[in-house]
Amino acid sequence: MHMNSSSLPGGRKVVAAKVTRIWGRFDTCVRVLHSTTSRLNDTAGVSTRRSSDNYFEERPDGTVDRLSRWDDKWNNEYQSKPRFHLSNVNPNLEKWYGSAFKPPLNMPILLPLCGKTVDLKWLLDAGHSCVVGIEGVRRGIEELRDEMLDNLQCLDDNGTRSIWTTAQEEKEWFNNIQSEKSDRSCISLVCTDFFDISPATFGINDASGPCFAAVYDRGAVVAVPPSSRQDYAEVIDSLLMPGGQILMITVDTGRDTGPPFPMALGVVEELFSTRGYTTSLLEEHQGDFGETSKEYVFLLTK
């Protein structure tokens, strides 16, 4: 609303000025309320689909491009040294593996948004028969091959999805058959948009349902914009078997932007409790993003 008071008599000018000021204050209050409500929705993991807080990009045809920014980072910014990459096994995995987090060795374990983490090899060396990572950028997988897994080979690439594995035979890239550990243990990676993943990706039909006995999420959920957290939890839930465990590491950076996108302490439970999960906070310590940042380690059981 805009009022031109230059042509009004003196008394009406005063009234018009007051109305203009009141309207301005009202408009400001509405903007603040909208911003606050949106922030609360994001904190709770609500899928608001707002472009202003979404790290993903919308294509001209209306579909969502979730990988372009990450591809640019891997190929131009990181210079083979992404900030989140650790040269040694994650200390939280090393500390809680075998005590609170007890994934069965003879069933597949999933690492979403895995990058080139050495934790893949650590889990294989721990005796797991099938260690599977999901990564959206080919460059990350190629660096993993060049730096640590020289027997990692690309089996299939259809342009939107490629499968990589250390398995000796192609058909063994994903083995969810409950059997004793054999010499055919492998690391396999699927390079694609994580939100397109389902049991069918691994050759599992709807009747068989979820196909992973455990999930190790080392900062994957905080790499996802707040508006897509519910979708992330839905994909994880579709892949995890009943009784399965999730070791999840999150961070509250104390900042408004990401990635990593800050997650307050209660957000993980809010995301998964509605899906029937129990959530335990295993550890809380200072994060790597300043004195006010916090890192949390959770154990979730389906």
Disulfide bonds with the S-S distance in Angstrom:
none
